[in-house]
């Protein structure tokens, strides 16, 4: 490639080390305070991780579940299992829960760099590393413990290892492992994996050696079997099942009817396509954890760069294996996105290919600028600084309403008082019971024995109470202590204030 020879190995490694340091810091520093507080999905994954680690069962009584029953309609289990070592060593907290996703994001930077470098050499490797390191979507997705955001990391690892297998055939064993784990990261892996796996095999067919290939395939099938049986068990309404001590839980319902064309029919494809186009252009789905006040998902110039990069890859002959695999991933992801009701998280398998080709477009633009080529990385770093400032402003302070800052401190305060009865208002809190479980670390069997579900057969079950805790609207608040939003105290005797939440004396 033009200009590749002017980058020495020493210079490349220094630049890569600096970019990795920047990317790691953006994903790891201040995990306890950015975002400030905890989201209900985080609390759910965290409590079940702690419960399984401590008692062998989740909050629904399932022993070592391959899929968390969670709210009723299921939650991916990989995050909870990956968090267990950190919880075992450091205890249950926002940081120990978020570390697996943050570390997965850091690993993704390494795999993206190695993959791009393998494709087109040092300069493109650095361009891809730079773009992903400062990409708003990737920073936001890897700083909170939404379990589905592990999927991009498992996929980029698998694709890199597949490309590496041309040189090192036994990398296919690790490829099978990563593809298999992706099925436990997010259910949308079932949409994208079949076609991507077929393309990987087709692309690598000539150098494939039987022993490494069969080993990788065997590892993948062994990992896929439990979660596939779990999905089949719920689709067909089969009886209680377990495999090697792992439970295949019965869900109250599945989410396909609400989130995919399997519920809405083929007419939903056009609506999903329109939503996808809108998301690609506007770079926002309206969800605050997916959209900073500045920068969008991949900056205003990201989509044009990605189009340029994809066209460049399509026109290159002969095409490198990394380019071929990433093009396949991109087009498969675009097609599969039309099968899903679109938001940033549900189509999170799409964004890494977009970043890869945006970096390829960036590399092409740098080629045209000659000696002024460093102006583009400098401009990108400036954009990143502006994004981080806006991101910290939107989710790093007590004004953030989606991670309920102060709620955990209020619950711990009340729990230390050993109340006979306590009440958390649900007017400003989503699923308040899961926060009570998380911060009090109530044993799961105690929860199972005392829980009162409002709607036990719903896809997203609500809880009226368990143990000494009760939940509901503020107008029904009663108990020894009340946890209310600060705007709801209505002249009550306030004992303490934590962020957005106040502890009040009850009636």
Secondary structure in CASP SS format (residue, H / E / C, confidence):
PFRMAT SS
TARGET T0000
AUTHOR 0000-0000-0000
METHOD secondary structure of the structure
MODEL  1
X C 1.00
X C 1.00
X C 1.00
X H 1.00
X H 1.00
X H 1.00
X C 1.00
X C 1.00
X H 1.00
X H 1.00
X H 1.00
X H 1.00
X H 1.00
X H 1.00
X H 1.00
X H 1.00
X H 1.00
X H 1.00
X H 1.00
X H 1.00
X H 1.00
X H 1.00
X H 1.00
X H 1.00
X H 1.00
X H 1.00
X H 1.00
X H 1.00
X C 1.00
X C 1.00
X C 1.00
X C 1.00
X E 1.00
X C 1.00
X C 1.00
X E 1.00
X C 1.00
X C 1.00
X C 1.00
X H 1.00
X H 1.00
X H 1.00
X H 1.00
X H 1.00
X H 1.00
X H 1.00
X H 1.00
X H 1.00
X H 1.00
X H 1.00
X H 1.00
X H 1.00
X H 1.00
X H 1.00
X H 1.00
X C 1.00
X E 1.00
X C 1.00
X C 1.00
X C 1.00
X C 1.00
X C 1.00
X E 1.00
X C 1.00
X E 1.00
X C 1.00
X C 1.00
X E 1.00
X C 1.00
X C 1.00
X C 1.00
X E 1.00
X C 1.00
X C 1.00
X E 1.00
X C 1.00
X C 1.00
X H 1.00
X H 1.00
X H 1.00
X H 1.00
X H 1.00
X H 1.00
X H 1.00
X H 1.00
X H 1.00
X H 1.00
X H 1.00
X H 1.00
X H 1.00
X C 1.00
X C 1.00
X C 1.00
X H 1.00
X H 1.00
X H 1.00
X H 1.00
X H 1.00
X H 1.00
X H 1.00
X H 1.00
X H 1.00
X H 1.00
X H 1.00
X H 1.00
X H 1.00
X H 1.00
X H 1.00
X H 1.00
X H 1.00
X H 1.00
X H 1.00
X H 1.00
X H 1.00
X H 1.00
X H 1.00
X H 1.00
X H 1.00
X H 1.00
X H 1.00
X C 1.00
X H 1.00
X H 1.00
X H 1.00
X H 1.00
X H 1.00
X H 1.00
X H 1.00
X H 1.00
X H 1.00
X H 1.00
X H 1.00
X H 1.00
X C 1.00
X C 1.00
X H 1.00
X H 1.00
X H 1.00
X H 1.00
X H 1.00
X H 1.00
X C 1.00
X C 1.00
X C 1.00
X C 1.00
X C 1.00
X H 1.00
X H 1.00
X H 1.00
X H 1.00
X H 1.00
X H 1.00
X H 1.00
X H 1.00
X H 1.00
X H 1.00
X H 1.00
X H 1.00
X H 1.00
X H 1.00
X H 1.00
X H 1.00
X H 1.00
X H 1.00
X C 1.00
X C 1.00
X C 1.00
X C 1.00
X C 1.00
X C 1.00
X H 1.00
X H 1.00
X H 1.00
X H 1.00
X H 1.00
X H 1.00
X H 1.00
X H 1.00
X H 1.00
X H 1.00
X H 1.00
X H 1.00
X H 1.00
X H 1.00
X H 1.00
X C 1.00
X C 1.00
X C 1.00
X H 1.00
X H 1.00
X H 1.00
X H 1.00
X H 1.00
X H 1.00
X H 1.00
X H 1.00
X H 1.00
X H 1.00
X H 1.00
X H 1.00
X H 1.00
X H 1.00
X H 1.00
X C 1.00
X C 1.00
X C 1.00
X C 1.00
X C 1.00
X C 1.00
X H 1.00
X H 1.00
X H 1.00
X H 1.00
X H 1.00
X H 1.00
X H 1.00
X H 1.00
X H 1.00
X H 1.00
X H 1.00
X H 1.00
X H 1.00
X H 1.00
X H 1.00
X H 1.00
X H 1.00
X H 1.00
X H 1.00
X H 1.00
X H 1.00
X H 1.00
X H 1.00
X H 1.00
X H 1.00
X H 1.00
X H 1.00
X C 1.00
X C 1.00
X C 1.00
X C 1.00
X E 1.00
X E 1.00
X E 1.00
X C 1.00
X C 1.00
X E 1.00
X E 1.00
X E 1.00
X C 1.00
X C 1.00
X C 1.00
X C 1.00
X C 1.00
X C 1.00
X C 1.00
X H 1.00
X H 1.00
X H 1.00
X H 1.00
X E 1.00
X H 1.00
X H 1.00
X H 1.00
X H 1.00
X C 1.00
X C 1.00
X H 1.00
X H 1.00
X H 1.00
X H 1.00
X H 1.00
X H 1.00
X H 1.00
X H 1.00
X H 1.00
X H 1.00
X H 1.00
X H 1.00
X H 1.00
X H 1.00
X H 1.00
X H 1.00
X C 1.00
X C 1.00
X C 1.00
X C 1.00
X C 1.00
X H 1.00
X H 1.00
X H 1.00
X C 1.00
X C 1.00
X C 1.00
X C 1.00
X C 1.00
X C 1.00
X C 1.00
X C 1.00
X C 1.00
X C 1.00
X C 1.00
X H 1.00
X H 1.00
X H 1.00
X H 1.00
X H 1.00
X H 1.00
X H 1.00
X H 1.00
X H 1.00
X H 1.00
X H 1.00
X H 1.00
X H 1.00
X H 1.00
X C 1.00
X C 1.00
X C 1.00
X C 1.00
X C 1.00
X H 1.00
X H 1.00
X H 1.00
X H 1.00
X H 1.00
X H 1.00
X H 1.00
X H 1.00
X H 1.00
X H 1.00
X H 1.00
X H 1.00
X H 1.00
X H 1.00
X H 1.00
X H 1.00
X H 1.00
X C 1.00
X C 1.00
X E 1.00
X C 1.00
X C 1.00
X C 1.00
X C 1.00
X C 1.00
X C 1.00
X C 1.00
X C 1.00
X C 1.00
X C 1.00
X H 1.00
X H 1.00
X H 1.00
X H 1.00
X H 1.00
X H 1.00
X H 1.00
X H 1.00
X H 1.00
X H 1.00
X H 1.00
X H 1.00
X H 1.00
X H 1.00
X H 1.00
X H 1.00
X H 1.00
X H 1.00
X H 1.00
X H 1.00
X H 1.00
X H 1.00
X H 1.00
X H 1.00
X H 1.00
X H 1.00
X H 1.00
X H 1.00
X H 1.00
X H 1.00
X H 1.00
X H 1.00
X H 1.00
X H 1.00
X H 1.00
X H 1.00
X H 1.00
X H 1.00
X H 1.00
X H 1.00
X H 1.00
X H 1.00
X H 1.00
X H 1.00
X H 1.00
X C 1.00
X C 1.00
X C 1.00
X C 1.00
X C 1.00
X C 1.00
X C 1.00
X C 1.00
X C 1.00
X C 1.00
X C 1.00
X H 1.00
X H 1.00
X H 1.00
X H 1.00
X H 1.00
X H 1.00
X H 1.00
X H 1.00
X H 1.00
X H 1.00
X C 1.00
X C 1.00
X C 1.00
X C 1.00
X C 1.00
X E 1.00
X E 1.00
X E 1.00
X E 1.00
X C 1.00
X C 1.00
X C 1.00
X C 1.00
X C 1.00
X C 1.00
X H 1.00
X H 1.00
X H 1.00
X H 1.00
X H 1.00
X H 1.00
X H 1.00
X H 1.00
X H 1.00
X C 1.00
X C 1.00
X C 1.00
X H 1.00
X H 1.00
X H 1.00
X H 1.00
X H 1.00
X H 1.00
X H 1.00
X C 1.00
X E 1.00
X E 1.00
X C 1.00
X C 1.00
X C 1.00
X C 1.00
X C 1.00
X C 1.00
X E 1.00
X C 1.00
X C 1.00
X E 1.00
X E 1.00
X E 1.00
X E 1.00
X C 1.00
X C 1.00
X E 1.00
X E 1.00
X E 1.00
X E 1.00
X C 1.00
X H 1.00
X H 1.00
X H 1.00
X C 1.00
X C 1.00
X C 1.00
X C 1.00
X E 1.00
X E 1.00
X E 1.00
X E 1.00
X E 1.00
X H 1.00
X H 1.00
X H 1.00
X C 1.00
X C 1.00
X C 1.00
X C 1.00
X C 1.00
X E 1.00
X E 1.00
X E 1.00
X E 1.00
X E 1.00
X C 1.00
X C 1.00
X E 1.00
X E 1.00
X E 1.00
X E 1.00
X E 1.00
X C 1.00
X C 1.00
END
